[in-house]
Amino acid sequence: MGIVAGLDSSSTFTRIVVCDADTGAVLRQGYAPHPQPTGEPGGANPHETDPQAWLLSLGEAAGGGLLEGVQAIGVSAQQHGLLPLDAQGALVRPALVGNDKRGQVAAAELIEVLGGRRGWAEAVGCVPHSAQPIAKLAWLARTEPEAARRVAVLMSPHDWLVWQLLGRPARRTTDRGGASGTGYWSAATGTYRPDLVELALGHQALLPEVLGPADAAGTTPEGLLISAGTGETMAAALGLGLGLGDAVVSLGASGSVMAVHHQALTDSGGLITSLADAGGMHLPVVNVSNAVRALRGTAELLGTDLEGLSALALKSTPGAHGLVLLPYLEGERTPNLPQSAGTLSGLRRDSMKPEHLARAAFEGMLCGLADALDVLRHRGVEIRRVFLLGAAAELPAVQAAAPGLFGTQIVVPAPADYAALGAARQAAWALGVARGTLAPHTPPVWPGPAAQVFEPDEDYPAWQAVRRQYVATRDQIHPGAF
C-alpha cells in the first residue's frame, strides 16, 4: 500500500513513527521536545502555551528526511486542550491545556446550572471537570471576558495541528474521539450541543466538522493525505489494537479504566465518562483519584522506592495478614467521595510489619481499580483481558496480584509509542479507503504489541477473598458509597 506516518504531540514532546502501511512495521522514528518559553524561571504557566511550539517541535522531529516517501499522516495530540480562535483564525490568548485547576469553580457552576451530575451525564455522557474544554471556556468567560467576546472558533490540539498541516483551509475538522472529550459533543447521539457552548462562553462559536474514523481531513499542497486525527487516548487504543472484550488500566498517580464497548454508556452519578474511540466504537472511562500515589506514599513511609516496596510486598502473602488499605489519599472519584481520606484497617500486633503494609498498599490500589472495572461490568461491558499501562505495571507485586484481583487475563505491553502508532494506523486506514483497498468500517490489521501475559492461577480463590475483604471494609467505613 505504501508508507504512512503517525505524529503524536503530547504535552511535552513530538514523536513520529514511519510505518509500512500494510504490515505496521516501524521503518523510522523521530523525536523532539517542545521548546520551552523563555523568561523568568518558573514564571510560565504550565497550563497555557503557544501552540507554535508544537509546530517547531514537529519540524525538528521530522528533520533529516524522516518523512521521505510518506503518503499519509495521522495526528494524535494531548487531550483536554482548548484553542480559542477569533474569526480570522488567530488565537485570542494562549492555548489552555492540561488539568488546569483554575476551572474547578467554573465546572461546579456549570454542573449546577444544568441540574446536577445527572443532567450532564444525560446531555453529553460526562460531568464537567476542570480539565475539560467546556470548563476552560466557562473560566475564560468569567475571568477574561474581553478575550471571550472575541472567540469565534473552538479547536482542540489535534484539530489545530491537522488544520496547520493542511495549510489552514476554510474547512476545520475533528474526529468523534476528540469531540467526545470536549463536554459539548455527545458520543451517544453523535452531535454537538451548541447550547452548552453558549452556556459556558456566553455566545455561540464555530465548531469543527466531526469526521468518521476512516475519513480524510484533506490533502496537503504537496499531496500528502491527512487523516482525521484523534486524541492520545483514542490513538493509543488504536495502536494497541484494542477490541471488544479489552480494557485498559492506566497506572499513574491517579488511575483510569477504559474498555471498548459497542454503545455509549451514561451514568447518572457521573462515574462513567462516555468517550468515542477512533475506530467507530465507544470507550467508557472510569477514573480513580488514587493509584500509584498510594504506592509512593507507602514507599516514603517505609523509607524505600517503588521497586523496594514491591520486593517487600512479595515477602507477605495475599491478604497482607489482615491489613486493608482504602487508598483514598486525595479524596476519591470512584466511588464519589471527594472529601474522604485513606483508611488502614485490620491492625494487629502481628500485622504491624513493613512487608504487610507494603502488600496492603498494592492490594488497596488494585482493589480500588477493580471497583472501577466493576462499574463497567455492572453496565454490561464484557472484559476478557486487561492491558496494564504505566511504569508501575512492570512491578512484580502488581503483576502477581492483578490477575487474581481483576479476575481476568493481564497483558503488560512492551514500552512503545502507541499513540503515534495508532495515528499511523489511522493514516493507513484513510489511505486505503481513499484508494479503494480497505473498507471504511475495518481498520488495517496490524500485529498486536509484544507483551507479557499473566493469567489467574491456583491462588485465585485467595485473591478473590482479598477482594471481598476490601469490599466489606469499604462498605463498613463508607456505607452506600456505590
N, C-alpha and C positions, 0 to 999 in steps of 0.2 A: 504493500500500500504506500509506504513512504516513511518519512521521518517527521516526528512531532516533538514539541517541547511543552513542558509544564513549568509554570512560573509560580512560585509561592512567595508572596510578600507578607512576611509576618510582622510583628510589632518591632522587631529589631534588625531584620536582615531580609535579603532576597536570595532565594535558592532556585536554581534552574536545573532541570534534568532533561536531557535529549534522549528520546527513546525510539526504537523501531516500532512503527505503528502496528505491525502485525503481531509481534511477539512480546512487546513491552520491555524488551531488553534495554538496559540503560547504556547508551553509547558515550555520552559525555555529561559532565556536570559543571556547574558554575555557582559561585557563592560570593556575596559581598555584603558587609554590614551597611545599614542605613547611616549616612553621615550624621553626626551629632551637631546640634546647633551650637554656635559659638556664643560666648558671653560669660557671665559670672558663673562659676561652678555651683551647681545645684539650683541655678536660677530658672531653668527651663521647666515648664510644667510637663510631666511625663504623659499627661492625658490630652495634650494639644501638640499638633505637629504640622509642619509644612509638607504637604504630600509631594512636593518637588523632590524631597529626599528619597522617596520611593523610586522615582524615575532615575535619579542619579545612581542609586544602588543597582537598579535593574541594568542600566547601561554598563556598569562596572562588571556585574556578574556575567553579562553576555559578551564580554570582551574576548579578544583573541579568536574571533571566528566561531564562537560556540554555536551560533545558530545557522551556520552554513548548511545549506541543503534542507533546512526545516521547511515544511509545507503548511503546518498549522500550529497554533499556540493556544494553550489553555491557561487561564489565570485563576489562581487561588489567592486569597488575601485575608488578613486579620478581620475578625468579626467585631461587632459592636462599635463600628466606626461610623461617623456621620460627617459628610462633606456638604455644608450648606452653601449653595451657589446662587449668584444673582442671575438676572435674566440674560446676561452676556456670557455666562459660564465661568465667571471668576469667583473665587472664594470670598465670602463676606467676612470671614475670620478664619483662623487656623482650624484644621480638621480636629474634631473631638473623637478620641479613641480610648479604648480600654475600659476598665471598670472604674469610671470616674465617680467617686463618692459624692461629688457636688450635686449630683442629680437625685440623691435619696429623697429629699423633701419634695421635689417636683414629681417623682414617681409616686410617692404616697398621696399627693394631691390628685394625681390622675386616677389612681385606684378609687379614691372616694367619689370623684365626680361621676364615674361610670357605674356606680352602685356596688363597689367592692370587688373582691377577687373573682367571684362567680361571673360578674358582668364581663370582665376582660377575658376570662377563660372561654366564655361562650362567643365573644366577639372575634378574637384572633388567636385563641388557643394558648395564651400565655398571659402572665400577670406582669405589669411593668416593674422593672428594677433599674437601678441607677446606671447600669452599663448599656441598656438598650437605647437605640437611636431615638425612640419616641420620648424617653425621659430626658435625653440630651436636648431634644427640641424644646421641651417644656422648660428646662433650665435656661436655655438660651432666651426664650421669650420673656422669662421673669427677670433675668439678670442683665441681659444685653438687648433691650427692646429695640434700639435703633438698628442694630445688626439684624435682628429677627425680622424687622419690617422689610428688609432688602432681600430676604431669602425668597427665591423663585423656583429653585430646583433642588431636589434632595438626591444624594448619591451615597453609596457605600464605597469602601476602599476598592473592592474588586470591580464595581461598576465604573469607577473613575479611571482605573488603570486600563480597562478594556476600551473605554472611550478615548483615552490618550493614545493607545496603540493604533486605533482606527483613524486618528487624525482629527478628533473632536467633531464628529459628524452631528447633524441636527438630531438624528435618532439616538436616544440613550436607552440602554438595556440593562437588565439584570437577569438573574435566574431565580427559580422558585425557592432554592435553598437559601440564598442570600436574603431574598424578600421575607422569608418566614421568620427571620430573626429581628426584623425592624420594630415590631409592635404595632404596625399598621397594615399588615397583609395577613390574610387567614389561609393557613395550609388546608383547612377543611373545605373552604369554598373556592380557593384559588383566586381570590380577588382582593384588591386593596380596599381599605376603609379610609377614604379621604376625609371623612368626618372626624376621624381620630387625629389625623394630621392637623386639621383646623382646631380641634380641641386643645392640642399641645402648643401649636405655633401661633394660633390666633387668626390664621388665614390659610387658604389653600396653597399648595405648591405642586409643581410638576413632578411626577414620579416615573422612574424608568419602566419601559415595557418589559414584562416578565416573559422570558423565552422558555421554551421547552428544553428538556435535558440534552437532546441531540441537535438543537438548533445552533446555527452560527450567528454571532453578533454582527459579522461583516467580514470584509477583506481589506487589508491594508493597501495603500498605494503601490506597495512592492509585490502584491499578490499573495500575501500570507493570510490564510484563513484564521480568524479568531473565534474560538468557541464561546459559549455563553458565559463561562467562568462561574465561580461559586465561592462560598465561604470556606475557611480552612477545615472546619469540622466535616462538612459535606465532602470536600475534596479528599480528606484523609479516609473517609468511609469508602469512597470510590477506589482509592489507591490500595486499601486493604482487601478489596473485593468482597465487602460485606453483602450478605443476602438475608432472606427471611430465615429466622432462627438464630441469627447472630446478634450479640450485644457487645458493647464496648464499655469497659470500666476504666476511666481515666483517673490515675492516682497523682494528683497534685497536692498542694497544701490543702485545698478543698478538693472535692471529687465530683464526678458525674457518671451517670449511667445512661446509655442510649441504646436503642435497639431498632432494627429495621422492621417496619410493620406495614401492612397493606392499606391502612387507613389512618387518617388523622385522629388523635385522641385528645379529648378535652377533659379537664379535671376541675370540678367546681371549687376545690380548695387551692388550686393553683400549683399543686405539686408537680404536675407534668407540663413541660414546655413543648408545644406541638410544632416541631420543625418539619420542613420538607427536605428530602435528600436531593442529590444531584442525578439520580437515576430514574425518577418517576415514582418512587415510593415515599415513605414517611419515616421520620426519625424522632419519635417521642423521647424526651430527655428528662431525667430527674436529677437534680443537683443536691449535694450534701455540702455543708459548710466545713466539715472536718474530715480530713483523710490523713495525708502524711504529716500535717501539723501535729496530730496526736502522737505519731511516732517520734517526731523531732522533740516535742516537749518531754516525752518519757525518756528519750535518749539523753537530753540535757540533765534531767533529774538524776539519772544514773551515771552521769559522767562519761558518756560514750557517744558514738556516732551511730548512724543507721545500720551500718554493717555489724558493728559491735552489738547493737540491740537485737539484730536478727540472730546472731550467734548465741546470745543469752537466752532468747526465747526458745530456741531449739533444745536447750537444756531442761526445759519444763515439758509438760505433757498437755494434750488437749484439755481445756477447761481451766488451765492456769491455777490448779489447786484451789478452785472455788472463787478466784477473783473475777469480777466482771467490771469492765470499764465501759461506761457510756461516754463516748468521746465528744460530747457537745461543748468543746472548749470555747468556741466563738459563737455560742448560740447555735441553733440548727434550723436548716430549711426543710429537711425531710427526716423526721416529722417537723411540722411547723412550730418550732419552739425557739423563737428569736431571742428570748431573754434567759434561756436556760444556761446552765453551767455543766461541766463534766462531773461524773459521779464514779467513784471507785467503791464497789461493794464486795462483801464476802471476806473481809479481812479477818484472819485468824492468826494466831502466833506462828503456825507452821506455813502459812501462805505468804508471810512478810519477808520474801526473798527477792533479790533483783531479777532472777530468771522468771519468776511467776508474774511480776509486774510487767516485764518485757513481753511475755506471752499474752497477757491480758490486753496490752496496747494493740498488738497485731490482731487479736481476735475481735476487740471492740471496733477497730477501724473497719475490718472486713464485714462484721455483722451490721454496722451502720450502712455500708454499701449494699449488703444483702437486703436490708429494709427497702432501699431504693429499687433494687431489682424486683422485689415483691410488689411494689406499687405498679410496675408494668405487667407483671404476671397476673395480678388480680384483675387487670383490664383486658386479659385475653392475649397478651403478647407472648408468643412462643419463643423460648430461649433454650437452644440446644448447645450452644457453646458461647463462652465469654472471652473476648480479647482483652487482655490486661495491658494498658499503656502507661508509660511513665517510668522513671528510673527505679522507683520502688518496686516495680513488677519483677525486677531481677533479684530481689532479696529472697534468699532461701526460705525464710519464715513465711513470706507471702505465698510463695509457690507451694509450700507444704500445706497451708491451711485453706487456700482459696477453693480448690475443687470440692472439699467436703462442706464448707460453709455456704458456697454458692450452689452446690448440688448439681454441677454440670462440668463438662469438659472446659479446661482453661487453656487458652492459647496465648503465648507470650511471643509476639513477633520480634524478629531481629530489628535493631535500630535501622531506620531508613527514612527518606524524605517522602512520607506517604502523602502529604498534601500536594507536593509537587508532582508525584507520580499520578495521583488522582486527576490533577489538572491536565497532565499529558494524556491520560486515558480518555478524558472528555474531549480533548482536541482530536485524538484518533477517531473517536466516535463521530464527531461532527464532520471530519474529513471523509470518513467512509460513507456517511449518509449523503453528503454533497456529491460524491462520485457514484452513488448507487450501489456500493458494495456492502453496506451494512444497513440493517433495519433501524428505524428511529426509536424502536422500543427495546432494543437489546444492545448494551454496550459491547465493545470488543472483549473477547475472552483473553485475559492475560493471566499468567501463573500467579497463584497466591504467594504471600510472603514466606520466606524462610522463618521457621518458628519452633519454639519448644512447646510441647503439648503435654498437659498433665490431666490425669483422669482421677475421679474419686476412687479410693482404694478400700482395703479391708477396714480401715478406720472410719469409714463413712458414718456408721451409726454413732460413733463417739463425737464426730463433728456436728452431727445433727442435734445431739444432746447439748452441746455447747451453744448452738443456735437457739434452742428452746430456752435455755437458762438465760441467755441475753434478752430474749423477748419477754420472759417473765419479769426480769429485773426492770426492764424499760417500762412495762405496763404498771408495775408496782409504784415506781417513782414518778412516772408521768402518765397517770391513767387517762385513757381516751386520747392519747397522742395521735393515733391514726383514726 
